[in-house]
Amino acid sequence: MVIDFVLPPDLEAHDPPEARGVPRDGVRLLVSRRSTGEISHHAFRDLPGLLLPGDLLVVNNTGTLPAQVRAGGGLAVHFSTPQADGSWLVELRKIKNKISMPNEQGYPGQVICLPAGAILTLEGRATARLWRARLSVAVVPYLLRHGAAIRYSHVPREWGLGCYQTVFATEPGSAEMPSASRPFTPAVVTALVARGVLIAPITLHAGVSSLEADEDPYPEAYDVPPATARLVNHVRASGGRVIAAGTTVVRAIETAGLAAGRDGPYGRVVASAGWTSHVVTPETGVRAADGLLTGLHEPRSSHLRMLAAFADAGLLSRCYQAAIRSEYLWHEFGDVHLLLP
């Protein structure tokens, strides 16, 4: 199933909300309810009142790396995802007017010189846009010294790495921010806890999102710890709702549900870690997550297929029509959408 629409250019968020005079928790929140088809409009700081005591909010504690490195000669490298053999998936980008664009060049064995004498060697294609590559030095320490946050054409200027971190970030490893959690502030978290909403972390290190149209996500490293698995199972058994804060969280806990086995109790998850290739679609359905907090996604993106596992095509189409009509903002610095049962 494909949810298609035209995204007006003036609805792209070009700057962090703070730069527009809006606090993080002041961005807008579109709420849709699968059971009634109702759509309503809120500020993100209203989230605690929209959830119920006993609900469990599962968040991603990954931290964003400065994963872009300028290579000179109009070339940039986006470091996406580490591989078990020590190589990395990387994307080559060309710099045009200070913005990086997809670069169709590159060949196996190509050597790319990076700042401070580091050497990147391309080993072979991994996807239509990503290469398997090997850096001559340890990647994460190198990025922390020489990298910058990845940004795309809708963000015309550089912002500090702090603009790309969430309040939950404790485990650096993502090429791009898990942006659904960006609007959370200590005040919102405090209000959630005071309301009786439980909060538990998973880790999923997200790679680059600039994939070709209709291209599925590739394997990513994840960890659903024992305490989180126990909370998911406890809340579901007691009639509460599990709300995933971001598509990365859905991927992780649904993978943990698969690890529990299809013959076990419906929705049960087990602690698990490793690499997940699971792609959530209407066909796979969702077992562990009842609701989803997410950003507004581009037309035909693979994330929309995941959203269609939480709401039917008619409701999703009405949501996106309402977001466009009410001038919600898209992308990582934009507004968010809460899909409730």
N, C-alpha and C positions, 0 to 999 in steps of 0.2 A: 504494500500500500504506500502511495506517495502523496504527501501533503505539499502542494505547490502553491506559490503565491509570488507576488512581486513586492520586493522590499524597497520602499522609497529611500533614496540615498540620504535624505535629511533625517531619517530615523536611525542612522548609525551613530553610536556614541563615540565621539572622537577623543574625549578626555575623561579622566576619572571624575566621578560626581563631585568630589571635594573641590576640584578645579572649577566646577560650575556653580559652586556655592551650596551644594547639596551634601549633607553628611552621608556616610556609607549606608546607614540604616534608613535614610530618607528616600532611597530609590523606590520606584513604584512596584507593586506586587499585584499581579493578576491572579485571581483564584478561580479555579473551575472545579466543579463537583460532579463526578461521574454518575452518582445515584440520581441526581435531580436535573442535571444539565445546566445548573445555574452558573453564571459567570459574574464575578464581582471585582471591584477595584479597591485597592488599599495601598497604604505605605508599608514598606517592609517592616518597620518597627511595630506594626500591628500583628506580626506573626504569632507571638505568644497567645493572643486571644483567639486565634484561628485554629490552634491545636488544642488537644484535650489532655487533662491530667491523666497520666498513665501512658500517653503516646511515647514512642521512642524515636528520637531524631538521630540518624546515623550520619556522621560527618567524616570527611576525608582530611587526615592530618598531614598530607603531603605538603612540602614546601616548594616554592618555585625557584628553579635555578636560573642564573643569568646565562641562558643556553644559546645565545647568538654570539658568534665571533666574526669580526670583519677580517677577511683574508687579504684584502688589497686587490687592486685591479678590478674594482667593481663587483667583487664576489663576497658573499657572506655564507657562513655555515650555521645551520640550525641543528644542534645536538638534540636528538629526540629520545632514544631509548637504549639502555645498555643491553647487551646480549650475554649469554652464559659464558661464551668463549673470550670475553673481554673486548670484543668489538662493539661498535655503537651503530644504531641507525641514525643517519644524518640526512638532512635535506640541503641541497645547494640552492642558493638564492642570488639573484643579481640585484645590485643596488641601483636604483633609478630615482633621482630626485630625493635622496635620503630615505626612500622606502624600498624594501626588498620585494622582489617579484620572483615567481618560479623561474628557475634556470634549467633549460632543457639539455644543457651540455653535461659533460662528464663521461668518463670511460674507465673500465676496470684497470687498475694499476696506476691511475692518475695520482700524482703527488701534489698536495696543496700545502704551501707554506703559510703558517699562521704566526701571529705575534709571539715574541719571546723565543723564537727558534723552534717552536713545535711543528711537527710534520704530521699531516693527515693523509692517509693512503686509502683510496677507494678500492674495495675488494670486489664488489658486484652489486647488481640491482637487487633490492629487497621488495619494492613495490614500484608502481608506476612513477612515484616521485621520490622514494627514499633509497639511499644507498647503504650497504654494509661498509663500514669504514673503521680504520684503526688509527688511534692517535699515539704519538710517540711518548707521551707522558700521561700520568693519571688524569682522567677527564674531569672529574668533579672539582678537585683542587685547582685545576687549570681554569675552568669556567669561573670559579669564584674570584680569581685574580684578573682574568682578561675578558670575561663575557659581559653581555648586556641582556636585558629582558627581551624576549622575542616580541615583535610588534608587526602588524600588518598595515595595509594601505589605509584602513579606516582610522588609524592613530597616527597623525602627522608628525608628532614630536616624541622624543624620548622622555620617559618618566622613570624615576628611581625604582629599584627593585621592591621597595616597600609598598608601592602601589599595586604590585602583583602578588602580594601575600595575603592570606586570610588569617583571621584571628586564631584559627585552629592549627596553623602550620608549625609542625615540630620536626618533621622528617624530610629534609631537602631531597628532591629527586625528580620533580616534574619539569618538563620542558615548558609547559604552559600552566597558568593558574587554574585550579578547579573553581571557576568563577561563580558558580551558584552560591558558594559560601562567602563571597566577598562582602555582601552587605551586613553580615553578622558583626556586631560590636559587643564589647563586654556588657553593656547595658541590656542588649537584647538577650544575651546568654543568661544573665542574671534573672531577667523576667521570665524566661522559659523555665529555669530551675524553680523559681518561686511558684510558678503555676503548677508544678508537678510533672513537667515534661522531662523525660530522661534523655541523656545525650551520651552517645558512645562512638568511639572512633574506629575507622578502618584506615588502611593505607593503600592507595593505588597511585602509582607514579604515572602521570599522563604524558604522552608523547605529543608531537606537533599535531595540530588540528587542520593544517592547510592541505587536506587530501583532495584528490580528484573527486568530482561529483560521482555519487553512488558507490564510492570505495568504502569497504567495511573497515572498521578499526582493526589494527594489528595487535598482536599479543603485548600485554603490559604486565609489569610486576605488581602484585597485590599481596595484602596480608589482612586477614580477618582474625583478630586475636581471640583467645578463649573467652575473655570476659564479655566481649561484644557478641559473640555467638550465643553465650548463655542469656544475655539480655534480649536478643532478638527472639529466642525461643520462649523465654518467660513472658514477654509482652504479648506475643501471638497466642500463647496458651491461655493467658488471662483476659483475652478479648480486646487488648489494646491495638493500636495501629503503629506500623513501622513506616516512618517517613524517611526517604533517602534524600540527603542534601547533595544533589548532583548526580549526573549520569555515571560518573566514575564510581560512586557508591553503589548504584544499582548493579553495575557490572561486577563489583567485588562480592556483594552479598548474594547475588544470584549464582555466582560461581561457587560460593560456599554452600548454597542450597543444592547444587548439582553434586558437590562432594559428599553431601549427606545421603545421596541416593534417591532415586525416584520412588522407591518402594517405602520410604520412611514416612512419618507424619507430614502432611502437607505444610509447606512453609518452613520446615525445620532446616537449620543450617548447622554446620560444624566448623570449628576453627580450621582454617587452612591458609596456606601461603604458597606462592610460586608465581607462575605465569598463567594468565588467563587469555584464551582466545574466544571466550564466549561473547556472542553478539546477541543482545536482547532485541527481539522483534515481536510483532503481534503473534507470529507463529510459535515462537518459543514461550511466550507469555512470561509473567512474573509470578513467583511463588513466595518470596520472602518480603518483598516491599509492597506496601499498600498504597503509598503515595509518593510523590516526587516533587522536590523543589529544584527548579532548573532555570537556566537563562532562556532567552528567546533565540531560536536557532534559524539558520539560513535556509532558504528554499531547497528542498531535495537533499538535505544533509542526512547522514546516517542517524544522527541523534533524533530526528523526527520519527524514524522507525521505532526507536525505543519508546518515545512518548506515546506512540500508537498502541503500545502494550498496556498503557494505563488509561487511555480514553479512546473512544471510537473516532473515526475519521470526521464525522459530522461535528462532534464537540470540538475537536482540535481545529477544524477549519473555522468554526465560530470564534474560538479563542484568538486565533491569529488575525482574523478580520477585526475583532474588537481591539486588539493591541495596536493594529495599524490605524484604525479609526480614532483611537484615543491617544495616538502619538506616543506610544511606548518606545523606548530606546533599546537597540539591539547590541550584541557583542559583550565582551568581558566587563566593560564599564557601564553597561546598560541596566535595564530593569529585569525583573525575574517573574517566574510563573510557578504557582503552587497547584499541583494536580492532586486533589483529594478524592477518596473513594465516594 
